[in-house]
Amino acid sequence: MRRIIAALITLFLAQPATAADLAPPEALAQAQAGKLTLIDVRTPDEWRQTGIAPGAKTADVMTSEGADAFVAQVLKAAGGNKSAPLGLVCRSGARSAKAVALLESRGFTNVSNVVEGMNGWVRRGLPVTEWAR
């Protein structure tokens, strides 16, 4: 029994973190350098209220069509590549963290959470563009 517990502890501790956290300035810099695709996972009302990060794609994680539809939107934004580097942003970082976990459970391997979300983005004076449907 001790060997099993020791093996499980070793396995757990050996697992790398599943998602990197990015601060808004870092996410912007990576997106501008072409190293990351930003995906805003808020709702259309939120996109209209504050705008979105320049060049960001949109995929509403709260869509009434469900998780499969959200995952399909993100896969399209990633050019069909589940290993493409993605940065998810929401209002505060909470929804995007949950969306990261969902995408990882669906086979995405390079997804980061933009901590502070658009609240931090706007508070820091980072650029936004108007969301045009």
C-alpha positions as CSV (number, residue, x, y, z in Angstrom):
1,M,0.0,0.0,0.0
2,R,2.8,2.4,0.8
3,R,4.4,1.8,-2.6
4,I,1.1,2.6,-4.3
5,I,0.7,5.8,-2.3
6,A,4.4,6.8,-3.0
7,A,3.9,6.1,-6.7
8,L,0.8,8.2,-6.8
9,I,2.5,11.1,-5.0
10,T,5.5,10.9,-7.3
11,L,3.2,10.8,-10.4
12,F,1.2,13.8,-9.1
13,L,4.3,15.9,-8.3
14,A,5.9,15.1,-11.6
15,Q,2.9,16.5,-13.6
16,P,3.7,19.9,-15.2
17,A,1.3,22.8,-14.7
18,T,-1.4,22.5,-17.3
19,A,-1.7,26.1,-18.1
20,A,0.5,29.1,-18.0
21,D,-0.9,32.4,-16.6
22,L,-0.1,35.5,-18.6
23,A,-0.4,39.1,-17.4
24,P,-2.3,41.3,-19.9
25,P,0.9,43.2,-21.0
26,E,2.7,39.8,-21.7
27,A,-0.4,38.5,-23.6
28,L,-0.5,41.6,-25.7
29,A,3.3,41.5,-26.5
30,Q,3.1,37.8,-27.5
31,A,0.0,38.4,-29.6
32,Q,1.6,41.3,-31.4
33,A,4.8,39.2,-32.0
34,G,2.6,36.5,-33.6
35,K,3.5,34.0,-30.9
36,L,-0.1,33.7,-29.5
37,T,-3.6,33.9,-30.6
38,L,-5.8,35.8,-28.2
39,I,-9.4,34.6,-27.8
40,D,-11.9,36.6,-25.8
41,V,-14.3,34.2,-24.2
42,R,-16.7,36.8,-22.8
43,T,-20.3,37.4,-24.1
44,P,-21.2,39.7,-27.1
45,D,-22.6,42.2,-24.6
46,E,-19.3,42.4,-22.8
47,W,-17.4,42.7,-26.1
48,R,-19.6,45.7,-27.1
49,Q,-19.1,47.3,-23.6
50,T,-15.3,47.4,-23.5
51,G,-14.2,46.3,-26.9
52,I,-11.7,43.5,-27.4
53,A,-7.9,43.3,-27.5
54,P,-6.5,44.2,-30.9
55,G,-6.5,41.1,-33.2
56,A,-8.3,39.0,-30.7
57,K,-10.8,36.3,-31.9
58,T,-14.1,35.9,-30.0
59,A,-15.7,32.7,-28.8
60,D,-18.5,33.0,-26.2
61,V,-17.8,30.4,-23.5
62,M,-21.4,31.0,-22.2
63,T,-23.0,30.2,-25.6
64,S,-26.4,28.6,-25.3
65,E,-25.2,26.0,-27.9
66,G,-23.1,24.4,-25.3
67,A,-19.5,23.3,-24.7
68,D,-19.1,21.5,-28.0
69,A,-20.0,24.7,-29.9
70,F,-17.5,26.7,-27.9
71,V,-14.7,24.2,-28.5
72,A,-15.5,24.3,-32.2
73,Q,-15.3,28.1,-32.2
74,V,-11.9,28.0,-30.5
75,L,-10.6,25.2,-32.8
76,K,-11.6,27.4,-35.8
77,A,-9.8,30.4,-34.3
78,A,-6.7,28.2,-33.8
79,G,-6.8,27.2,-37.5
80,G,-7.7,23.7,-36.6
81,N,-4.5,23.2,-34.6
82,K,-5.0,22.0,-31.0
83,S,-1.4,22.7,-30.2
84,A,-1.4,26.3,-31.4
85,P,-0.5,28.8,-28.6
86,L,-3.7,30.4,-27.4
87,G,-4.4,33.0,-24.7
88,L,-7.9,33.1,-23.3
89,V,-9.2,36.3,-21.8
90,C,-12.5,37.0,-20.0
91,R,-13.6,39.8,-17.7
92,S,-11.5,38.9,-14.6
93,G,-9.7,35.7,-15.4
94,A,-12.1,33.3,-13.8
95,R,-14.2,32.1,-16.8
96,S,-11.1,32.0,-19.0
97,A,-9.4,29.7,-16.4
98,K,-12.4,27.3,-16.6
99,A,-12.3,27.5,-20.4
100,V,-8.6,26.6,-20.3
101,A,-9.4,23.5,-18.3
102,L,-12.3,22.6,-20.7
103,L,-10.0,23.0,-23.8
104,E,-7.3,20.9,-22.2
105,S,-9.8,18.2,-21.4
106,R,-10.6,18.2,-25.2
107,G,-7.0,17.8,-26.3
108,F,-5.7,21.4,-26.6
109,T,-2.1,21.5,-25.4
110,N,-0.9,25.1,-25.4
111,V,-3.6,27.2,-23.8
112,S,-2.9,30.1,-21.3
113,N,-5.1,32.1,-19.1
114,V,-4.8,35.9,-19.2
115,V,-5.1,36.7,-15.5
116,E,-6.9,39.9,-14.5
117,G,-8.9,39.6,-17.8
118,M,-10.1,42.6,-19.6
119,N,-10.6,44.4,-16.2
120,G,-6.8,44.4,-15.8
121,W,-6.3,45.0,-19.5
122,V,-8.4,48.2,-19.5
123,R,-7.1,49.3,-16.0
124,R,-3.5,49.1,-17.4
125,G,-4.5,51.3,-20.4
126,L,-3.7,48.6,-23.0
127,P,-5.3,49.1,-26.4
128,V,-8.7,47.8,-27.3
129,T,-10.6,47.8,-30.5
130,E,-14.3,48.0,-31.1
131,W,-16.0,44.7,-31.5
132,A,-17.7,44.5,-34.9
133,R,-19.9,41.5,-35.4
